[in-house]
């Protein structure tokens, strides 16, 4: 059954528990090919994607664990985080690291970061429409220059997020969202006082 855009947006959930089933690479590439139609300033298409699957996940795990060991001063917490990360990455079939290059200006950074967030949301919605779940994470290690080095990025590249993708093992119930009316100000008259609901 084909869902409308509205149904896909409203029904999508962040997935944190995944089935271990492998995902064919072509399915992810197809999703990325469609996601690239996100709006972006001057068609810079600023995003870069590094995909980890299968045995390639080992490199990702090792780099994350090294970063945690470097940045977590409490040894016990560090060991717990490393064990948890090992399990988390190993249990999920597909991992994407989405980056942008260091911007030439503050304006360009703003534009490129926003465009890449739109690209990521497209990935989430397209994945959901094809029966796949995604969690978009921004753990502390993505801000570690040495972690970026180990993954082959430039030190000043910016990791916008890591996307973990697979078949959902559990779909959480929706949580209530605030009405947009509480966050919307309507300015339709040339007066200082603004209309409210």
Phi, psi and omega in degrees: 000128180277127178269153172283165177303317181299316180296320180294316180298313186286328184275342184299140176231151170285126183256131179240352176236124188238152169283150183282356185306137176293149177247124178303136183303322183298331178294319179290318179298319178299318179297316180294323178299321178283323182296333183296350179279013174299147177296137177208141186295133177054025180049042178287338184041067194285348186284148168231146183230132173244126186250132177242130176209167177053225182290341177298340179296334180300319178297318180296314179301312182299317181294320178294315181298320177297319180296316179298317179299324180285325192255347179257106184291332180280112186299320180295315177297320180301313180297318180296316179298318181296318178296316180296317180297316179305312181294315183299310182293320181294328185278347185247133188288327187231134177228129177245134171251118185252124184232165167230156177284157176302132185284157177280338182207166177298320179298315180295322176300313180302313182294314185289322178295315180297316179298320182290327173295322176295319176301315179295318178297322175301318179300316180297315183290318178295319178299313181299320181293342180253016176082015179249149178252156181222142164238129180260115185241148178228062180295162182304325186295341180291345180263003182272114181303324180292326175297316179297320176304310185296331179274359176091012176270164172286152183301328182264005171297152181246122174275114180282328177176165172248131180250127180249124192232137175185184176282131182297134172266338178208130177252114182291154176289150180293144174261145182300137175254148177294148173296138179296341181299332178283349181240011184245127173245126182257124179245093183238009178223153180275060178226159181290320182284130183261147181292141175229166182279000000 
